[in-house]
Amino acid sequence: MLDKLHIIKQRYDEVSDLIIQPDIITDQRRYIQLNKEYKDLGQVVEKAKEYEVLLDNISEAKEIIADGSDSEMVEMAKMEMEEANTRIPVLEDEIKFLLIPKDPEDSKNAVVELRAGTGGDEASIFAGDLFRMYTKYCEGKGWKVSTVDFSEGTNGGFKEIQFEVTGNNVYGTLKFEAGVHRVQRVPQTETQGRVHTSAATCMVFPEAEEFDIEINPKDVRIDFFCSSGPGGQSVNTTYSAVRLTHIPTGLVAQCQDQKSQHKNKEKAFKVLRSRLYDLELAKKNEADAAKRGSMVSSGDRSAKIRTYNYPQGRVTDHRIGLTLYDLSNIVNGDIQKIIDELMLAENTEKLKELGESI
């Protein structure tokens, strides 16, 4: 492990020099990437210093014990060596965790899209429940949620809704929510009291910066139309809503949340940029998942990832076989325990990949 840590220290020193170079400072994309790397490497370097101190302590203690001339010093050396030997395995695990390759997208903000699937009105109501669950979760994390576009369901909820989430490591957390969510319960619209199964799809895109993806204005058709949701007197009277169509891919992004046409256009472009960026990432993620047989983040949006069973009060995440009988708290935003288990499963997979390289 020491050899690996020495290489990391060399890279840390190299990046430390690079980020003060004028040509790097003027290259925004490169500067942001290097700053992120510097911060990540710094955490490893701090642990590496502690690791080397402990190894030195053990070496010195062994010399004192071997000498044996001062019984009091020998006793102290034995205690110090015992403490160091207890701390080293814990520290090695901490270092291994820090050495797990970081997804550069994890620190980004996210665009989340919920769509009602099979189940008619009940699926729309469920999509609304998921939106409320994520809103409460994000609020609890101190993240900001901003609606981009929505289409309301006939009996409540949403046929689809898009929203931005801004904060620290948003995409790295919410990416585990991508996939098909199923609900099993008696719908509000059911008169016979029978349990139905409905579904909604959750898509999570990392929010792309302008330097992440370049859009040729000639490739985008821009349409303006009247907003159809809440918004006061301007609704249905001004063409403030914006729809963007990316002609080469057929991708569509629209925003009607703001009263200002300019702000809606800005938000819609942000979503379109994120969708195009996600297309590229999806190809990479599928290849990576196939390579390591990952069930946690396969990138397959058609995969059923979670079931919310109301009669039994349980939530089951099918990717890791986790079942929790805490449905009422989970649908009220308490999903951190599920995300923690998914992160642990993914990191365990990555640690296996690192294997002998550490």
MITIMI-510052 format. One record per residue (C-alpha): x, y, z. Coordinates in steps of 0.001 Angstrom, whole numbers, plus 500000, padded with zeros to 6 digits. Layout:
MITIMI-510052
+--------+--------+--------+
!     xx !     yy !     zz !
+--------+--------+--------+
!      X !      Y !      Z !
...
+--------+--------+--------+
This chain:
MITIMI-510052
+--------+--------+--------+
!     xx !     yy !     zz !
+--------+--------+--------+
! 500000 ! 500000 ! 500000 !
! 502902 ! 502385 ! 500727 !
! 503990 ! 502335 ! 497067 !
! 500472 ! 503277 ! 495998 !
! 500361 ! 506092 ! 498558 !
! 503727 ! 507475 ! 497408 !
! 502436 ! 507657 ! 493825 !
! 499330 ! 509518 ! 495068 !
! 501521 ! 511989 ! 497020 !
! 503555 ! 512666 ! 493848 !
! 500335 ! 513358 ! 491903 !
! 499051 ! 515585 ! 494737 !
! 502217 ! 517701 ! 494572 !
! 501964 ! 517832 ! 490768 !
! 498312 ! 519024 ! 490868 !
! 499242 ! 521530 ! 493595 !
! 501683 ! 523135 ! 491140 !
! 499304 ! 522952 ! 488175 !
! 496353 ! 524793 ! 489742 !
! 498410 ! 527972 ! 490185 !
! 499550 ! 528061 ! 486536 !
! 497998 ! 530995 ! 484598 !
! 497056 ! 528853 ! 481563 !
! 495176 ! 526416 ! 483834 !
! 493355 ! 529215 ! 485699 !
! 492049 ! 530625 ! 482395 !
! 490803 ! 527168 ! 481273 !
! 487646 ! 526908 ! 483423 !
! 486928 ! 523248 ! 482722 !
! 490492 ! 522101 ! 483433 !
! 490730 ! 524308 ! 486525 !
! 487516 ! 522876 ! 488051 !
! 488640 ! 519294 ! 487315 !
! 492069 ! 519828 ! 488881 !
! 490617 ! 521556 ! 491960 !
! 488307 ! 518582 ! 492507 !
! 491228 ! 516155 ! 492086 !
! 493368 ! 518230 ! 494490 !
! 490658 ! 518103 ! 497152 !
! 490122 ! 514323 ! 496743 !
! 493853 ! 513546 ! 496769 !
! 494299 ! 515772 ! 499828 !
! 492043 ! 513464 ! 501865 !
! 494186 ! 510446 ! 500912 !
! 497448 ! 512285 ! 501621 !
! 496257 ! 513169 ! 505163 !
! 495453 ! 509511 ! 505878 !
! 498773 ! 508465 ! 504318 !
! 500677 ! 510729 ! 506748 !
! 498924 ! 509102 ! 509707 !
! 499634 ! 505646 ! 508245 !
! 503372 ! 506357 ! 507906 !
! 503537 ! 507760 ! 511460 !
! 501953 ! 504571 ! 512816 !
! 504401 ! 502371 ! 510898 !
! 507311 ! 504454 ! 512245 !
! 505909 ! 504131 ! 515778 !
! 505782 ! 500342 ! 515435 !
! 509339 ! 500253 ! 514112 !
! 510626 ! 502389 ! 516999 !
! 508666 ! 500347 ! 519558 !
! 510176 ! 497121 ! 518240 !
! 513694 ! 498563 ! 518655 !
! 512992 ! 499597 ! 522280 !
! 511518 ! 496166 ! 523099 !
! 514457 ! 494384 ! 521453 !
! 516902 ! 496503 ! 523477 !
! 515082 ! 495750 ! 526747 !
! 517422 ! 497867 ! 528930 !
! 514653 ! 500118 ! 530335 !
! 511659 ! 498134 ! 531596 !
! 509462 ! 501238 ! 531866 !
! 510230 ! 502258 ! 528267 !
! 509586 ! 498691 ! 527102 !
! 506166 ! 498754 ! 528746 !
! 505311 ! 502080 ! 527066 !
! 506576 ! 500781 ! 523720 !
! 504362 ! 497691 ! 523990 !
! 501307 ! 499894 ! 524669 !
! 502145 ! 502176 ! 521758 !
! 502643 ! 499221 ! 519434 !
! 499320 ! 497711 ! 520501 !
! 497523 ! 501002 ! 519819 !
! 499177 ! 501317 ! 516398 !
! 498349 ! 497697 ! 515456 !
! 494712 ! 498300 ! 516422 !
! 494470 ! 501525 ! 514407 !
! 496286 ! 500339 ! 511241 !
! 493604 ! 497882 ! 509912 !
! 490904 ! 500545 ! 510441 !
! 493042 ! 503157 ! 508684 !
! 493777 ! 500771 ! 505787 !
! 490037 ! 500296 ! 505246 !
! 489531 ! 504087 ! 505299 !
! 492315 ! 504529 ! 502728 !
! 490926 ! 501768 ! 500497 !
! 487535 ! 503478 ! 500564 !
! 489146 ! 506794 ! 499541 !
! 491029 ! 505015 ! 496726 !
! 487785 ! 503817 ! 495132 !
! 487615 ! 505636 ! 491763 !
! 485259 ! 508593 ! 492075 !
! 482635 ! 509200 ! 489416 !
! 483403 ! 512760 ! 488241 !
! 479669 ! 513318 ! 487733 !
! 478793 ! 512627 ! 491380 !
! 479457 ! 516173 ! 492566 !
! 477108 ! 517685 ! 489967 !
! 473567 ! 518955 ! 490483 !
! 470814 ! 516820 ! 488965 !
! 467725 ! 516997 ! 486780 !
! 465104 ! 514449 ! 487853 !
! 462194 ! 513324 ! 485685 !
! 459247 ! 511289 ! 486956 !
! 456819 ! 509702 ! 484515 !
! 453620 ! 507803 ! 485262 !
! 453806 ! 504284 ! 483816 !
! 451286 ! 501436 ! 483795 !
! 448264 ! 501921 ! 486011 !
! 446351 ! 504891 ! 484578 !
! 445268 ! 507535 ! 487091 !
! 446821 ! 505585 ! 489972 !
! 450229 ! 505719 ! 488251 !
! 449947 ! 509532 ! 488043 !
! 449003 ! 509719 ! 491719 !
! 452011 ! 507526 ! 492543 !
! 454322 ! 509771 ! 490480 !
! 453029 ! 512643 ! 492617 !
! 453789 ! 510647 ! 495772 !
! 457352 ! 510044 ! 494543 !
! 457772 ! 513758 ! 493799 !
! 456666 ! 514573 ! 497352 !
! 459034 ! 511900 ! 498738 !
! 462027 ! 513317 ! 496850 !
! 461100 ! 516916 ! 497698 !
! 461010 ! 516100 ! 501409 !
! 464272 ! 514141 ! 501180 !
! 466028 ! 516990 ! 499360 !
! 464735 ! 519580 ! 501825 !
! 466105 ! 517443 ! 504663 !
! 469534 ! 517468 ! 502967 !
! 469426 ! 521250 ! 502554 !
! 469174 ! 520933 ! 498750 !
! 467091 ! 523289 ! 496605 !
! 464322 ! 521840 ! 494414 !
! 463063 ! 523817 ! 491424 !
! 460285 ! 522604 ! 489091 !
! 461098 ! 522796 ! 485364 !
! 458002 ! 521358 ! 483682 !
! 454995 ! 519190 ! 484548 !
! 451806 ! 517679 ! 483218 !
! 449153 ! 517037 ! 485849 !
! 447217 ! 513779 ! 486124 !
! 443436 ! 513645 ! 485682 !
! 442800 ! 512674 ! 489331 !
! 445878 ! 514202 ! 490957 !
! 449598 ! 513653 ! 490803 !
! 451518 ! 514021 ! 487553 !
! 451641 ! 512312 ! 484197 !
! 455201 ! 513620 ! 484209 !
! 457240 ! 516167 ! 486125 !
! 460796 ! 517458 ! 485780 !
! 462700 ! 519249 ! 488515 !
! 466225 ! 520481 ! 489204 !
! 468028 ! 519690 ! 492452 !
! 471005 ! 521810 ! 493483 !
! 473356 ! 521143 ! 496399 !
! 476403 ! 519065 ! 497352 !
! 476955 ! 515695 ! 495605 !
! 473344 ! 515621 ! 494404 !
! 473803 ! 513387 ! 491348 !
! 476067 ! 510983 ! 493255 !
! 473203 ! 510408 ! 495705 !
! 470079 ! 510556 ! 493534 !
! 471487 ! 508440 ! 490660 !
! 470555 ! 505331 ! 492676 !
! 466872 ! 506280 ! 492300 !
! 466859 ! 505856 ! 488502 !
! 464632 ! 503041 ! 487273 !
! 461057 ! 501772 ! 487566 !
! 459311 ! 502137 ! 490937 !
! 456254 ! 499936 ! 491597 !
! 453440 ! 500530 ! 494047 !
! 451013 ! 497884 ! 495327 !
! 447946 ! 499321 ! 497076 !
! 444213 ! 499903 ! 496822 !
! 443896 ! 502928 ! 494487 !
! 441771 ! 505942 ! 495439 !
! 439790 ! 505239 ! 492271 !
! 439089 ! 501571 ! 493187 !
! 435610 ! 500867 ! 494574 !
! 436021 ! 497110 ! 495159 !
! 438941 ! 497399 ! 497598 !
! 441315 ! 495356 ! 495410 !
! 445082 ! 495836 ! 495493 !
! 446491 ! 497093 ! 492172 !
! 450062 ! 497322 ! 490932 !
! 451073 ! 500582 ! 489242 !
! 454424 ! 501996 ! 488205 !
! 456329 ! 505210 ! 487624 !
! 459735 ! 505731 ! 486041 !
! 462416 ! 507908 ! 487600 !
! 465223 ! 509304 ! 485438 !
! 468155 ! 511193 ! 486934 !
! 470544 ! 513243 ! 484776 !
! 473707 ! 514998 ! 485939 !
! 473306 ! 518699 ! 485227 !
! 475703 ! 519491 ! 482390 !
! 477762 ! 522658 ! 482332 !
! 478161 ! 524549 ! 479064 !
! 481707 ! 523222 ! 478719 !
! 480486 ! 519614 ! 479230 !
! 478394 ! 519600 ! 476076 !
! 478244 ! 522043 ! 473187 !
! 474928 ! 522579 ! 471403 !
! 474889 ! 524020 ! 467901 !
! 472012 ! 526590 ! 467826 !
! 471227 ! 525486 ! 464234 !
! 470382 ! 522010 ! 465592 !
! 467647 ! 523311 ! 467902 !
! 464081 ! 524251 ! 466965 !
! 462540 ! 526666 ! 469472 !
! 458754 ! 526858 ! 469956 !
! 456925 ! 529239 ! 472298 !
! 453489 ! 528447 ! 473720 !
! 451121 ! 529396 ! 476556 !
! 451725 ! 527919 ! 480005 !
! 449099 ! 525449 ! 481187 !
! 449689 ! 525317 ! 484941 !
! 449450 ! 527584 ! 487987 !
! 450931 ! 531023 ! 487457 !
! 448306 ! 533745 ! 487800 !
! 446871 ! 535987 ! 485099 !
! 449719 ! 535460 ! 482633 !
! 448819 ! 531789 ! 482152 !
! 447236 ! 531041 ! 478752 !
! 447652 ! 534692 ! 477731 !
! 451403 ! 535071 ! 477086 !
! 453712 ! 532798 ! 475133 !
! 456154 ! 532383 ! 477997 !
! 456534 ! 528591 ! 477865 !
! 459423 ! 527256 ! 475761 !
! 459884 ! 523932 ! 473958 !
! 463266 ! 522969 ! 472485 !
! 463663 ! 520158 ! 469953 !
! 467169 ! 518875 ! 469260 !
! 466826 ! 517876 ! 465610 !
! 469758 ! 515387 ! 465334 !
! 468571 ! 513273 ! 468304 !
! 464856 ! 514135 ! 468512 !
! 465257 ! 514987 ! 472210 !
! 462734 ! 517506 ! 473551 !
! 463061 ! 519788 ! 476577 !
! 460498 ! 522329 ! 477668 !
! 459905 ! 524684 ! 480563 !
! 456790 ! 526591 ! 481601 !
! 457519 ! 527109 ! 485284 !
! 458663 ! 530736 ! 485066 !
! 456602 ! 533744 ! 483930 !
! 459606 ! 535009 ! 481979 !
! 460126 ! 533536 ! 478496 !
! 463866 ! 534189 ! 478837 !
! 464107 ! 532251 ! 482137 !
! 462062 ! 529363 ! 480728 !
! 464358 ! 529225 ! 477689 !
! 467429 ! 529212 ! 479937 !
! 466021 ! 526361 ! 482054 !
! 464960 ! 524371 ! 478982 !
! 468466 ! 524639 ! 477497 !
! 469914 ! 523434 ! 480801 !
! 467656 ! 520356 ! 480662 !
! 468429 ! 519707 ! 476982 !
! 472158 ! 519966 ! 477672 !
! 471794 ! 517514 ! 480570 !
! 469775 ! 515070 ! 478429 !
! 472412 ! 515088 ! 475667 !
! 475179 ! 514666 ! 478230 !
! 473254 ! 511786 ! 479807 !
! 473059 ! 510029 ! 476423 !
! 476853 ! 509892 ! 476330 !
! 477073 ! 508800 ! 479967 !
! 474457 ! 506072 ! 479473 !
! 476641 ! 504398 ! 476833 !
! 479632 ! 504486 ! 479152 !
! 477647 ! 503265 ! 482186 !
! 476173 ! 500333 ! 480261 !
! 479638 ! 499285 ! 479140 !
! 481023 ! 499622 ! 482693 !
! 478082 ! 497746 ! 484250 !
! 478352 ! 494920 ! 481694 !
! 482070 ! 494680 ! 482391 !
! 481634 ! 494208 ! 486130 !
! 478101 ! 492744 ! 486205 !
! 476802 ! 495515 ! 488437 !
! 473210 ! 495310 ! 489622 !
! 473333 ! 498570 ! 491573 !
! 473788 ! 501111 ! 488783 !
! 473314 ! 499269 ! 485511 !
! 471853 ! 502267 ! 483691 !
! 468881 ! 500154 ! 482582 !
! 465879 ! 502446 ! 482986 !
! 463415 ! 499671 ! 482254 !
! 464613 ! 497693 ! 485301 !
! 462175 ! 497459 ! 488225 !
! 464280 ! 498678 ! 491103 !
! 461864 ! 499091 ! 494017 !
! 458395 ! 498066 ! 495229 !
! 456286 ! 500000 ! 497739 !
! 453739 ! 497555 ! 499212 !
! 451098 ! 499416 ! 501231 !
! 449084 ! 496440 ! 502619 !
! 452281 ! 495000 ! 504166 !
! 453836 ! 498401 ! 504979 !
! 457090 ! 497372 ! 503282 !
! 459542 ! 498719 ! 500747 !
! 461801 ! 496315 ! 498831 !
! 464805 ! 497326 ! 496748 !
! 465230 ! 494476 ! 494276 !
! 468831 ! 495293 ! 493286 !
! 470270 ! 494354 ! 496682 !
! 467367 ! 492366 ! 498149 !
! 466764 ! 494955 ! 500889 !
! 463332 ! 494941 ! 502557 !
! 462302 ! 497522 ! 505139 !
! 458981 ! 497559 ! 507006 !
! 458974 ! 501337 ! 507322 !
! 456882 ! 502453 ! 504353 !
! 455185 ! 505463 ! 505977 !
! 458514 ! 507117 ! 506886 !
! 460140 ! 506217 ! 503558 !
! 457375 ! 507776 ! 501437 !
! 457716 ! 510851 ! 503668 !
! 461292 ! 511293 ! 502502 !
! 463289 ! 509014 ! 504814 !
! 465153 ! 507207 ! 502007 !
! 468734 ! 507764 ! 503219 !
! 468972 ! 504273 ! 504747 !
! 468174 ! 502728 ! 501331 !
! 470659 ! 504971 ! 499506 !
! 473357 ! 504161 ! 502094 !
! 472908 ! 500416 ! 501488 !
! 473052 ! 500912 ! 497703 !
! 476221 ! 503007 ! 498019 !
! 477765 ! 500335 ! 500249 !
! 476916 ! 497610 ! 497712 !
! 478422 ! 499615 ! 494848 !
! 481572 ! 500474 ! 496820 !
! 481980 ! 496816 ! 497763 !
! 481888 ! 495941 ! 494049 !
! 484460 ! 498619 ! 493298 !
! 486728 ! 497458 ! 496126 !
! 486706 ! 493952 ! 494630 !
! 487761 ! 495493 ! 491300 !
! 490652 ! 497289 ! 492973 !
! 491750 ! 493929 ! 494376 !
! 495470 ! 493419 ! 494190 !
! 496150 ! 496929 ! 492863 !
! 496205 ! 498234 ! 496444 !
+--------+--------+--------+
